[in-house]
Amino acid sequence: MTGDKLRLRFAKTGTLRLLSHHDLMRCAERLLRRAGLPFKSTAGFHPGPRVVFALPLPLGAAGLDEVVEVEFTRPVDADETLAALRAQSPPGLDFTRAAVVPMKATAVPRRVVYRLDLPPDRAAAAAARCAEVMAEPAVWVERLKPTPKRLNVRPYLRGLGVANRDRQGAGADGLHPLPDGRGSPVHTLELDLWVTQTGTARADELLKLLNVADLLDAGAVAARAVLEVRDETPTTDPADGPPDGPADTRPLDPAAAAALAARDAERQPAAAAWDPSHTGPVVE
């Protein structure tokens, strides 16, 4: 099928999960140029390709089924474009499928699912903590940006839990093999979250609430396994959908805001190593 706008699904794994969203956009432009595709550019003094990612990935998280839309100057074949991008993609960036969409269509995210494999001795405590959080009428987190506030993320929690499965193959991070399923259950924390235009819950906030954020420091990798967009999702159950209306927020008092800013400043030196490079990723 041919069309002048494609919606592509892709995976971002391996060391590329440490690539910032800014650098991923630069990488996409270079891929389009190397593949010789007739992409459409924006207007202005600094034109760039008309490429829109549905939802940026948190830095360090793997993405197993991400969404990007690309506009072209003329109709292109979806299968041929997919093959051309695959031929030029660096390891860790894998385009899986492409579909033609109307020019006015937009991939608006509706729901995401994050997964994190847990050590066996942490699964029971994590499952109990998930049940506690889901039973709360309100779950408040503190944020500094864009303005200091407390945000109730409970409406955005579709489900939190630990799935115990016997499976083989790649782990939730898409990188590490899991043990043979026979007698070796894999305990996977799943964060099933609604995404709205007015707010959502963040995976890092929830991992702290569930007392498992230390696993990331020890080398575990969280993965966004599901990215659901609105126009691809049938609304069979009206009750099973994202919340409507503005986010439930409260002001954050100056003392709490200052303490939160100080904690962020302490973590800044470690995070600085993964800031966007001035030249972008090496893909050429």
C-alpha positions in Angstrom: 0.0 0.0 0.0 1.2 3.5 -0.8 0.6 6.8 0.9 2.3 10.1 1.7 2.2 9.5 5.5 3.4 6.4 7.3 3.0 5.2 10.9 5.9 3.0 11.8 6.4 0.7 14.8 9.9 0.2 16.1 11.9 -1.2 19.0 14.7 0.7 20.8 16.8 -1.6 22.9 20.4 -2.5 23.8 22.7 0.5 24.3 20.4 2.7 22.2 18.1 2.8 25.2 20.6 5.4 26.6 20.1 7.6 23.6 18.1 10.7 24.4 14.9 11.6 22.6 16.7 14.6 21.1 19.4 12.4 19.7 16.8 9.9 18.5 15.2 12.6 16.4 18.6 13.4 14.8 19.1 9.7 14.2 15.7 9.5 12.4 16.7 12.3 10.1 20.0 10.7 9.2 18.2 7.4 8.6 15.8 9.0 6.2 18.6 10.7 4.3 20.7 7.6 4.1 17.7 5.5 2.9 17.1 8.1 0.2 13.4 8.6 1.2 11.5 11.7 0.0 10.6 13.0 3.4 8.8 16.3 3.9 10.5 19.1 5.8 9.2 21.8 8.0 9.3 25.5 7.1 11.4 28.2 8.7 15.1 28.9 9.2 15.9 25.5 10.6 13.9 23.0 8.5 13.7 19.4 9.6 11.9 16.3 8.6 8.2 16.1 9.5 8.7 13.3 11.9 6.6 12.9 15.1 7.1 10.4 17.8 3.9 9.5 19.7 5.5 9.5 23.2 9.2 10.0 24.2 10.7 7.2 26.1 12.2 7.8 29.5 16.0 7.8 29.2 17.4 4.3 30.0 14.1 2.5 29.3 13.8 0.1 26.4 10.9 0.5 24.0 9.5 -2.7 22.4 6.7 -1.3 20.3 7.1 2.5 19.8 5.4 4.7 17.3 6.7 7.3 14.9 4.9 9.0 12.0 6.7 10.4 8.9 5.3 12.6 6.1 6.6 12.3 2.6 6.6 14.6 -0.5 5.0 11.9 -2.6 3.3 8.6 -2.0 5.7 5.8 -0.9 5.2 2.1 -0.5 4.9 1.0 3.1 6.8 -2.3 2.7 9.6 -0.8 0.6 10.0 2.1 3.1 10.2 -0.3 6.0 12.9 -2.4 4.2 14.9 0.8 3.4 14.9 1.9 7.0 15.8 -1.5 8.3 18.8 -1.6 6.0 20.1 1.6 7.5 19.2 1.2 11.1 21.9 0.9 13.8 21.9 -2.1 16.1 19.2 -1.6 18.8 16.8 0.3 16.5 14.5 -2.1 14.8 11.6 -1.1 12.6 9.0 -3.8 12.8 6.0 -2.7 10.7 4.6 0.3 8.7 1.2 1.3 7.7 -0.3 4.2 5.6 -2.4 6.6 7.6 -4.4 9.7 6.5 -2.4 12.9 6.5 -4.7 14.4 9.2 -4.3 11.3 11.4 -2.2 11.7 14.6 -0.9 9.0 16.9 -2.3 10.2 20.2 -1.1 7.9 23.0 -3.9 6.3 25.1 -2.2 3.7 27.3 1.2 2.3 28.0 2.6 -0.7 29.9 6.0 -0.8 31.5 7.6 -4.1 32.6 10.5 -4.8 34.9 11.8 -8.3 35.8 12.1 -8.8 39.5 14.4 -11.1 41.6 12.4 -13.9 43.0 12.9 -12.7 46.6 11.4 -9.3 45.8 8.3 -10.5 43.9 6.0 -11.0 46.9 6.7 -7.6 48.5 6.3 -5.9 45.2 2.9 -7.6 44.6 1.7 -6.6 48.1 2.8 -3.0 47.6 1.0 -2.9 44.2 -2.2 -4.0 45.9 -1.8 -1.3 48.5 -1.3 1.4 46.0 -4.3 0.3 43.8 -6.5 0.3 47.0 -5.7 4.0 47.7 -8.3 6.5 46.7 -5.5 9.0 45.8 -1.8 8.6 45.1 0.1 11.8 45.4 3.5 12.5 43.8 5.6 15.7 43.9 6.8 17.4 40.7 8.9 20.4 40.0 8.2 21.0 36.3 6.6 22.9 34.7 5.6 24.3 38.1 6.1 22.8 41.6 3.0 20.9 42.5 1.5 17.7 44.0 -0.3 15.5 41.5 -2.8 12.7 42.1 -1.7 9.9 39.7 -4.3 7.4 40.9 -6.7 8.1 38.0 -4.0 7.1 35.6 -3.3 3.7 37.1 -5.2 1.1 35.1 -3.4 -1.7 36.9 -0.3 -2.5 38.9 0.8 -6.1 39.6 3.3 -8.8 39.4 2.9 -11.5 36.7 4.5 -14.9 37.4 5.2 -16.7 34.2 7.3 -19.5 32.9 8.8 -18.4 29.6 11.9 -18.6 27.5 13.7 -16.1 25.3 14.4 -12.4 25.8 13.6 -10.6 29.0 11.4 -7.6 29.4 14.3 -5.4 28.5 14.7 -7.1 25.2 18.4 -7.7 26.0 19.0 -10.5 28.4 17.9 -14.1 28.0 15.6 -15.5 30.7 16.1 -18.9 32.3 14.3 -22.0 31.1 10.7 -21.8 32.2 10.6 -25.3 33.8 11.0 -24.6 37.5 12.3 -21.1 36.9 9.4 -18.6 37.1 10.0 -15.1 35.9 8.4 -12.4 38.1 7.6 -9.3 36.1 6.3 -6.1 37.5 3.7 -4.5 35.2 2.7 -0.9 35.3 -0.4 -0.4 33.2 -1.0 3.3 32.8 -3.5 5.6 31.1 -2.0 8.5 29.1 -4.1 11.7 28.6 -3.6 15.2 27.2 -3.6 16.6 30.7 -1.4 14.1 32.5 -0.2 10.6 33.3 1.9 8.7 35.8 5.6 8.3 35.3 7.3 5.0 35.5 10.1 6.3 37.7 7.6 7.7 40.2 5.8 4.5 40.5 9.0 2.4 40.9 9.9 4.5 43.9 6.4 4.1 45.3 6.6 0.4 44.9 10.1 0.3 46.5 11.9 -1.3 43.5 13.7 1.8 42.1 17.0 0.4 43.5 16.8 -2.4 40.9 17.5 0.1 38.2 20.7 1.3 40.0 21.7 -2.4 40.2 21.5 -2.8 36.4 17.9 -3.9 35.8 16.2 -2.5 32.7 12.6 -1.3 32.5 10.8 -1.7 29.2 7.8 -0.1 27.7 6.2 -3.1 26.1 2.9 -1.5 25.0 2.2 1.8 23.5 -1.5 2.0 22.6 -2.8 4.9 20.4 -6.4 6.0 20.2 -7.3 5.5 16.6 -6.0 1.9 16.7 -8.0 0.9 19.8 -11.6 -0.2 19.6 -13.7 1.3 22.4 -15.7 -1.9 23.3 -16.0 -1.1 27.0 -16.8 2.6 27.8 -15.8 2.0 31.5 -12.3 0.9 30.5 -10.8 4.1 29.2 -8.6 7.0 30.3 -9.9 9.6 32.7 -11.4 12.8 31.4 -10.9 16.3 32.7 -8.0 18.2 34.1 -5.4 16.6 36.4 -6.0 16.7 40.2 -3.2 18.9 41.5 -2.3 20.9 44.7 0.3 23.5 45.3 3.6 22.4 46.6 4.8 24.5 49.5 8.1 26.3 49.1 10.0 24.2 51.7 9.0 20.9 50.0 9.8 22.4 46.6 13.3 23.4 47.8 13.9 19.9 49.2 12.8 18.3 46.0 15.1 20.6 44.0 18.0 19.7 46.2 17.5 16.0 45.8 17.3 16.5 42.0 20.5 18.5 42.1 22.3 15.7 43.9 21.4 13.3 41.2 22.3 15.7 38.4 26.1 14.8 38.1 25.3 11.2 37.5 22.6 12.1 34.9 24.8 14.5 33.1 26.8 11.7 31.5 23.7 10.8 29.4 22.9 14.3 28.1 22.4 14.7 24.4 25.6 14.9 22.5 26.4 17.9 20.4 26.8 15.8 17.2 24.0 13.2 17.7 24.5 9.4 17.5 27.0 7.9 15.1 24.9 6.3 12.3 26.8 7.4 9.2 
